[in-house]
Amino acid sequence: MRSTQNPPYAPALADVRNLGILAHVDAGKTTVTERFLYLTGATHKRGEVHDGTTVTDYDPQERDRGITIFAAAVSCVWYGHWFNLIDTPGHVDFADEVERSLRVLDGAIAVFDAVAGVEPQSESVWRQADRHGVPRLVFVNKMDRAGADLDRAVESVRTRLHTVPLVVQLPVGREDGFMGVVDLLRMRALVWDGDGGEPAEIAVPGGLAEEARRRRRLLEETVAELHPAALEEFCADAALSRETLTAALRDLTHRGEAVVVLCGSAYRNRGIEPLLDAVAAYLPSPLDVPAVRGTYDGAGRERAADPAAPFAALVFKVNSTATGRLTCVRVYAGTIGKGDVVLDAGTGRTERIGRILRLHADRRTELDRAVAGDIVALVGPKTARTGTTLCAPDAPLVLEPPVAADPVVSVAVEAARDTDTERLVAALARLAEEDPSLAVRTDQETGQLVLAGMGELHLEVAVEKIRRAHGLSVGVGRPQVAYRETVLRGVRGHVHRHVKQDGGAGQFAHVVLDVAPLDDPSAGGFVFASTVTGGRVPREYVKAVEDGCRDALLEGPLGGHPVTGLRVTLTDGATHPKDSSELAFRAAGRFALREALRASAMALLEPVTEVTVTVPDGALGGVLGDLAARRGRVAGSVAEPGGTVVTATVPLAELFGYATRLRSRTQGRGTFTTRPAGYAPAPAKQ
C-alpha cells in the first residue's frame, strides 16, 4: 500500500488536503508525520524522534530536547490526494505556533495517547481548533502500550471535549499483542506482521465478529441520529450502506457535529494506512470550506478558492535563514508566479516575488507558480510579517490575522561583551519578527533589554537560538511574570478639563468619566461606552477619548503594569468652537483615566496556571505539600494504576524550578504539564 507519487505533482483542488497534526506532548504527533511521509513515498527511511532522525524536527534544539518546537510544513501524495501537512508543537509554551498554523488549515488530526486519553494540552489545542472551525479526525495512538484502552480514550474525548466520537475501527489484540484493526465500514480486518510492511486484509477474526457487528450497529444508530439522509435510509432499511455511512461521516466531520475516531500504533507502523485513507475521505478540500472573508475600506469581501480569482494569501510564518528571508503563506485565491508583484495590504507597499518554494521541513523545491489551496514559501517580500495579507494590487483585501497571545514571563538579557550589544538588539528584533508571541522592550528604569514570552521553556529556546544562530554569548536574568492591574471599586463623575494655550491654536477638551470593574475583572478586557447626548461631545471626539483611555491602560497606578478588567463610560463633556480637536480629547481621555484610576480601589493580578501532576505511589503527600507551599489550590485528583493524577491551580511565579523539585520528590518518576488559566488576585506584597 506504499504510495510512490512524490512531489512535484499538480493535483485538482478537490484532491488537496491542508491539515495539521495536533496533540499533547509525547502523544506521537511527529511519529505519525514520519509514517505519513514514509508510506506516501516522500521519504525512503522512517525517522525516529528518539534517534533525532525525523524530517520535521530538524532544528538542533528539537533534536536535543526530543520535542517539537517549531511548526514544520511538508507535502506528500497518497493515491491521487495531495496533503500539505503541518506538524505542530505540543508544549503549552509554543501554543502560538499552533494558533498560527490552525489559522491557515482546513482540517486536522488530533492524536491522543491510548493510555492517557485526552490530556490538558490536548484540550487546549482542541479549543483552538474549535475557535477556527477546523474539522478534525481523532487518532488514538500507542495502542501497543501497557494499559492502552480504546474505549476509555474515546470516553475521555466525549466527556472532556464535548463532542460525539464516531469510532470506525475495533482493535485486533491488546497492548503488546495489538496487531491490527477491524474496519467497521467494510467489516474486514487489516493485520500487520512485524513493525511495518504491507497489511494483510482478512476476514474479521471469529472472536471479534460479534463485537464488530455490535459496534457497527451502534455506529449506524449514532450517525442516523445526527444526519437526516442517513436517518431516512436507516428508517427504511433498518441499516446503513457503506456508501451512505461514508458520506454521512464526511458531512458530520465537515460541519463539526461529530469526530471520526481511528486507532493504531505509529511507532510500530500499524494503523497509518487507514488514517491516510480517512484524511482523504473525511477531511475537507479547499473547495469544501467557505470562501475566505476579508475587508477593505470598511467593506466586507469574499474570495473563492479559485485559481482564476484575484490573488490573496495570508502570511502565517516568517523564517530568517542563511540564504534569505522566507515568507510562508497559505494561498486562498488566485495564482502567483515568479516575478509577479503583490500588494502588502497592511502597509500599502508592493513587493516583487523572487522565488516560490515548496516546503519540506528544512528542504525546499522551487516552483514556477502557486495556486489557490497551496501552502508555500515566498522569497522577495521584505516587510511582510506574520498576519500580513498579500494580494493582487488591483484587488486589495485584508484577511483576519492570527491572534498573538500576550507574553506572561520575561527575562532580562544582555550581551557578555559591550561590543555585541548592537548585534544582540538586531538578533532579538529578528526573533520577535519570526515569533509574534515574543516581545522585546527596554526597561525604562534599568535600561536592560527585556525578552518576554509564553513560559520558561519558550524563553530558553529563544535565548539558545540567539547563541547558536548568531554566535553571541548572552547573560540571562531571573524570570519575571507579567502582572496586571484591575479596578475593584471605581469612581463616578470624574471631571477633567484639558486646557493648553501656548501661542497659536490652543487645546480644549472637557470630559466626565465613570469607571467601574467588569463583572469578572480577572477575565480581563476593556469596555468603553458613551452616554453623551445632545452632541455635547461630537462622535469623532468620542473615539479620541476612547483612544486616550486605551493609552492610559498601558501603565497602572500600582506598579506601572497594564490595566485590565474595567468599564469606562463617557457621561458628559464640552467643546470649544476653535480650540477643540481630536488631539485635545485624546489627551483629555488619557489624563482623565489616569486620575480616575488613582482615585479608584485597585488590585494587582498575577497569571495563574492549571497544573496536572502525575504522582507515583508513595509520593502523593510530599507533592501535595509542595503545591500548597507554592500557593497552589488543588482542584481534584484521580487514582490511576501506579499513582495519582492531581490537578491544581498555581500562580505562575511559583512554578519556576518546579520540574527539578518534582523530580527530587518522586525519584524522577513524577511528571507535570501546565496550561494558562488566566489571572487571579495577587497577595498584597510582591
N, C-alpha and C positions, 0 to 999 in steps of 0.2 A: 504493500500500500504506500510505499515511499514515492512521493511526487518528485519529479526531476525537472520541472519547469522553473528555471531561475530567472530573476530579473536580469536584463530589461525585458518587459512584457507589457503590451498595451491592451489592458482589459476594457470591456464595456463598463460603463459607470455602474450598471446594476450588479456587476460582479465584484465591486470594490467593497472592502470592509475596513473601516478605520476604527481600531479598537485598542483598548488598554488592558493591562493586567493589574488588578488591584488586590491588596491583601495586607494583613498584619505581618510584622517582621517574622521571618523564618517559616512562613506558610508554604513557600515553594514557588513564588512568582517567577523568579529568574530561571529556575529549573524548567518550569513549564515553557517559558520562552525559548530556552535552548532546545527543548524537544520539538517545538514547532519548527524551528529553523532547520534542525536535522532531518525531520520527516518530510519537510517540503523541499529538501534538496538545496536550501540556501547555504548550508554548511555541510561539511563532509566528515565532521567529527563532533561527537557530543561533548559540549563543555560542561564542567562541573564547578559549582561555587567553591567547594572546599579545596579544589586544586588551583583556583584562580585562573581558570581557562575559559570562562564564559565570554560570549560576544558582547553582551550588553553591559556587564560590569567591567568595563575596560579601563576605567580610571585607576591609577595605582592605589589611591585611598580605598576604593571599593574592594579591591583585591586584598589589601592588607587587613581591612576590617571585616570582610566577608558579608557585607550588606550592600544593598543598592542605595546610592546617594543621589545620583543624577538620573532623571528620566532619559531613556535612550530609545531612539526610533530605529526600527528595522523593517524590511519588506520581504515578503515571501509569497509564493503561489501554491495554492492547494487545489489541484484539479480544476483549473479554469477560474478560480476565485483569487483575487489579489488582496492580500492582507497587509495594510500599513499598521504596524504593531508598536505600541509604546509600553516599555517595561517601566513601571513607576516605583518609587521608593515606598517602603512600608513603615519606616520610623516616623513618629509623630513630628520630629523636628523638621522633616522635609515634606510636610503636608502641602506646602505651597507648590512644590513641583507637581504633586498630584492634581492640585486645583488648576494649574495652567494646562496640564495635559487633558483633563476632562473637558475643558472649555472647547477643545477642537476635535473631540472624539464623537463618533456616532454610536458606539457600543463598548462594552467592557466585559471581561471575565473576572469575577470575584473568586479568589482562591482561598479556601478555608482548610485548616488542619482537621483531619478526621478525628483526632483525639480531643483537641481543644474546642472545636466548633468556632462559633463567632467570638472573636477576641476584641478587646477595646478599640484598637486601631482599625479593625475590620468595620466596626460600627461607624467610625469617623469617616472612612473613605466611602462607605455606603451612603451616608448622609450627603457627602459631597456630590456623589453621582446623582442622588435624588434632586439636589438643587439644580443640576444642569440637565435633568431629564434624560439621562443616558440609560438606555436599556441594557440589561445585564443577563449573563448566564452565571450559574454557580458551579464551580468545580471543587468537589470535596477531595482534597489531596491526601497523600500519605495513608492510604487505606491499608498499607502493609505494616503500619506501626502497631506495637502492642497497645491495646486499649482502643483501637480505631473502631468507631461505631457510626455508620452512615445515618441511622435513624436519629441518634442523639444529635449529630451535627445538623441534620435537617430541622429538628425541633428547635434548635437554637436560632436557626435562620427565621423560623416562623415567629418565635416569641421576642427575639431581640431586634429584628429588622422589620417586623410588622409587615411582612409580605406573604404571598401564597407560594410555597415551594411546590413545583411540579416535578417529581422525581421520575426520570425516564429510564433509569437503569437500576439493576439489582446486582450487588457484588457476588462474584463467584469465589468462595473461600474467604476466610477471615484472617486478619492480622498477617503474620508471616506467610500464611497459606493463601493469601489473596493472589489470584491468578487471572482474573478476567471479570467481565461484566455481562449481564443479560440485557439486551436491548429490548425494552418493553414495547416499543412500537413495532418492531419486526418479529418479536418473540423468537429471537435467535441469540446465541451466546458468542462472544468473542473471547478467546482464551490465548494468552501469551505464554510462550515457553522460554524460560530464562529471562534475562534482563534486556529485552529488545527483540528484534526480528519481526517477521510478519505474524499477525494474529491469525489464529485458526478460527473459522466460523463453523460452529457446531450447533446441534440441537440443544435446547435448554436441558441441562442435567436433570435427571429424574428426581433427585432430591429437592430441586428448586422449582419444579414445574408448577406445583400447586400454589406456591408463594408468588411466582411470577404472574400467574393468572389473577390472583387476588389483587396484586399491585397494579396490574394493567386495568382491572375493573375500577379500582379506586382512582386511577389517573383519569379514566374516561368520565367518571362521575364528577370529579372536581372541575375538569375542563368544561363539561356541559353546563355546570352551574355558572360559569364565568363567560361563556361565549355563546351568543344567540344562535349562530348557524350550527354549532356543534350540538346545542340543546335540541334543535329541530330534528337532526338526524338521530340523536340518542332516543328521543321520544318515539320516533317512527320505527327504528330498528333495534332498540334496546342495546345498541353498541355503536362504536365509532370506527370508521375505516381508518387505515393508516394515513391516507391522504388527508382526510378531514382533520385528524388529530394533529398532523404536522402543520397544516395551515392554521389551525386554531392556536397552537403553541407559538407560532411565529407572530400572529396578531397580538396575543396577550403579552408577549415579550416586548413588542414594539410600543404598546400602549402603557407598559409598566404596571400592568394589573397582576402579573404573576412572574415567576422566575423559574426557568428550566434548570434542573439540578442533575449533574453528572458526577461520576466519581472515578478514581483511579490512583495510580502512584507514578508521579512524574519521574522520580529518581530511578525507578525500575522500568520505566518506559511502558507502562500499562495504562491504557485508557486515553491516550493522547489522540490517536486517530479519530475515535468517535467525537472527541472535543473539537477537533478541527472541522469535522463534518457539521457539528452543531453550530459553530460560528457561521459557516456558510448558509446553513438552513434557517437559523433563527434571528441572528443579529441583522440590523438594517444596513442597507447600502446608502450612499448619499442621496439617492433618489427617494428613499423611504422616509427621510426626516423632513420636517417643514423647511421651507425656504428660509435662508438666513435673513434676519431683520437688522436694519441699521437706521441711522438718522443722518440727515444733512440739512443745514439751515433750519433746524427745528421741525422738519417733516420726517415722518417715518417712511422707510423704503424697504423693499424686499429684493433679494437676488436669488433666483433659482439655481440649482446645481446643474448648470448647462454650460458646456464649453464654448458655446456661441454667445453667451451673455457677456456684458461688460465685466472686466476683471475685478475681483475683490478677494483679498486674502487677509488673514489675521496673523500677526507675529505672536508666537507663544513661547519662544525661547531665543536667546541671543548667546552665541558662543564665540569667545575670542580664542583663536588657535594660532599656532606658529605660522600658518600660511595665510592668515587673514581672518576677517570677521564673518561669521556665518549667521544669517538671519533665518531662523526656522519658521516656516509658515504653513498654515492649512489654507489651501486654495478652495474657496467656497463657490466661486463662479468664474467663468471665462477661461482664457488661455493666456499664458505668459511665455515669451521666448527670450533667448539671449539677445541682448542689445535693446530690448524694449524699455520704454520709460514709464515709470509708475509714479503715482502721487502718494506722498505720505499725508494722509488725511488729517493727522493731528497738527502737523507743523505747516502744511501747505506747500512744502518743498517737493520738487520732483527728483527722482533718483533713477539712474540707469542700471539695469540688471546686467552684470558682467558674466556670471555663470549660474547655472541651475544644477543642483546636486541632489541625487537620490541618497538618502542617509541609510547607512548600515552600521549603526553604532559609531565607531571611530573611523570607519572606512566610507568612502563616497564614490558614487558613479555619476559621471557627468551626463546631463540630459540636454537635448535641444530645446525642450519646452516642457511646461507643466500645465495640467488642465484641472478643471473642477473635480474635487474629490482627492487630489494629490496632497501629500504631506512631504515637503521638500525643504532644502536649504538654499537660500539665495546669497550670492556674493555680489556686492555692489552697493546696497543701501548702507549709508554711513551713520545715519542718525536714528534709524528706526529702533524702537525699544519694545520690550515685551508689552503687548496690548495695543501696539500700533496697527492701524488698518492701512494696507497698501491697496490701491485701487487704480482703475483707469482714470487718467487726468480729465477726460471729458464726461465721466460718470462718477463723481465723488460720492463716497459713502463712509460713514464711521460706524464700525461694529462695536458691540459692547465688549470691553476688555475683561480679562480675568481679574478678579479682585484679590489684591495682595493683603495678606494678614498683617496686623500691627506687630512689630517685634516686642518680645516680652523680657528678653535678657540682653544685657550689654556688658562689654569689657573694654577697658582702655588698652589701646595698642600703641606701641612706639618702636621706632627703628633702633636697633642696637647702636648704630652709628649715626651721628647727626647728619652726615653727608647723604644718608639714604632716606631722609625724611620725605623729600620730594618724590622719590620712587615709590615709597610706601603710600603716599597720598594717591598717586596715579593707580597703583595696584588696587587700593580699596575702591576707588571710583569704578574701575573695571569690574570688580566683584559685584558691586551694587547694581551695575548695569546688567550683568548676567543673571543675577538673582534679586528680584524686586523685594523679597522678604528680608533682605539685609539692608540696613540703613547705616549711613556714616555721617557723623557730625563732629563738631569741635566743641568740647566743653568750655563754656564761657568763663568759668572760674579758674580752671586749671590749665586751659589751653591744650589739653590732651585730645588726641583723636579717639573717638568712641565708636566701636562697631557693635551694632545691635542686631539680634536675630531671634530665632524661634526656640532656642534652647542651647544647653551646653555643647551638645554634640554638633549642632549646626555651626556654632562659632568655632569649635575646634577644627572642623573640616575647612572652614573659610580661612582660618589663620594658617593651617598646614598647606593649603593651596597657594597662599602667598609665598610661603617659604620654598615650596618645591618649584612653582612655576616662575617665580621672579627672582629666586636666589637671594632672598632677603632674610636676615636674622631679625626676628621680631620678638619683643617682650610683651607679655600679656598680663593685665591686672586681674584682680579678683572679680568674678561675675557679679553684676548688679541687676536687680529686677526692675521692670518698668512699672512704677506706681502710677495711680490715677487719683484725682481728687473729685469729690462729688458733694452735692448740696443735701444736707439733712433737713434744714429749715431755711426757707428763702425769705425774701423781703417783698413788700408790695409798694407800688407807687414811688420807686426810686427815681428822683429827678436829676437830670444832668443837662446843663447848658454849656454848649461848646461855642465860645466866642473868641475869635482871634482877629486882631487888627494890627497889621504892621506895615501899613502903606499899601496903596492899591486896593484891589478887591479883597474883602475880608472873608471870614468864615463864620457862619452862624448855623447852629443846629440845637434844637431843644427836644429832648426825648424823655419819656416816662416809661420805666420798665417794671414789670412784675417778674420775679424769679422764684421758681418752685421746683422741688425734686420731681422726677418721674415716679411712676408707681413703684418701679423696681430700679432704683439708682444703680445697683451693682450690675444690671444688664447693659448699662452704657447707653450712649446715644445722646442726641441733642435735638430738641424740637423748638422751632421758632414760629410764632404766630403774631398777627396784628389785629387789634380790635379798634383801631383808629377809625373814626367816622368823620364825615363832612369834609374830607380832603385836607385835614389839618397837616397830614404828612403825605405828600404825593407818593404814588406807587413806586417810582424809581428810587425814592429816598428810603422807603421801607426795605427794599432789597439791600441798600447800602448799610442800613442799620444791622441787618442780619449778618452781612459780611463782616462788619466791625465786631459783632458779638463772637463770631467764629474766630476772629483774630485773638480776642481776649481769652478764649478757651485753651490756647496753647500753653499758658502758664497760670497755674492756680495760686491762691494766696498762701497755702500751707507750706509748700516747698518748691514751687515752680513746676509742678507736674501738670500734665494735661488734665482738663476738667471734663467730666462726662456725667451723664445721667441727670440732666436738668431740662426744664422747660422755661423759655423766656418769651414773655408777651409784651409787645409794644402797645401800650394803652392810650398814649396821648403824645402830643408834640406840637411844635410850632416852627414856622419857617420865616425867613426874611426875604423880601422881594428881590434883593440884589445879592446878598452875601451867602444864601443857602446854596449848597451843592452836594453832589453825591460824596465827594471827598470829606466835606464837613460832617455829614451824617454818619459816614463810616467811622470817622474819628470819635464822634459822639457815642456811637454804639459800643466802640471798644472801651472808652473810658468809663461809660456808664456801667457796663457789666463788670469791669474790674472793681469799681467801687461797691457795686451791689454784692459781689462775692465776698469782699472783705467784711461786709455787714451781715452776711449770712452765716449760719452754723454749718461748717464744712467738716468733711470726714475724709480720711485717707483710705484708698482702696489698694489692695495688693492682688496680683494674679495668683490664682489657685489652680491646682491640677487634680484630676482624678487618677489615683494610683491603684493599679491592680497588682498585688504581690502574690506570687505562688510560693508558699511556705512549706518546706518538708516537715514531716512528723518530728516532734520533739523541739522545734524551734519557734512555735507559734507565740509563746509568752514573750520571748525576747523581742520578736518583731513587732508585736502589738505595743510593747513598752516603748520601743524606739519611735514608732509612729506617733504615740502620744507625746513624747518629748519634742517632736517636731511640729507640734500643734495640729496633728492630724485628727480628723474625725472619721471614725470607722463607720461605713455605711452598711456593711454586711459581709458575711463570709459563707463560703460553700465548701463542704468537705468533699474531697476527691480522693481516689486511691493514692495513697502515699503522701498525702499532705492536705493543705487547705488553701483556697484562693480567697484573699482578703481584698476588699475594695474600700478605699478611703479617700477623703479629700484633704489635700495637704497644701499649704502655701508653697509656691514655687521657690521662694527664698530659702526654705528649709530643706530642699531636696538636693542642694549642691553637695556632692560627695556621698550621696545615699547609696550608690552602687557598691562602693567599697565597704561601707558599713553593713549592708545586707549580706554581702559575701562572707564577711567575718562572722556574722551571727548565725549563718546557716551552713558553715563549712563549704562555701562555694556552690551550694545546691539551690539557693533561692534565686528567683528571677522577678523582675518587675517591669511593667510598662506604664506609660503615662499618656494622658491626653488633656488638652486645655479644658478648664471648667469655668472660665470667666473670671470675675473679680469678686472679692469679698472684703468687708471692713478689716483694716489692719489694726494691730494693737496701738495704743496711744503713743507709745515711744518706739521709734525706729532707729 
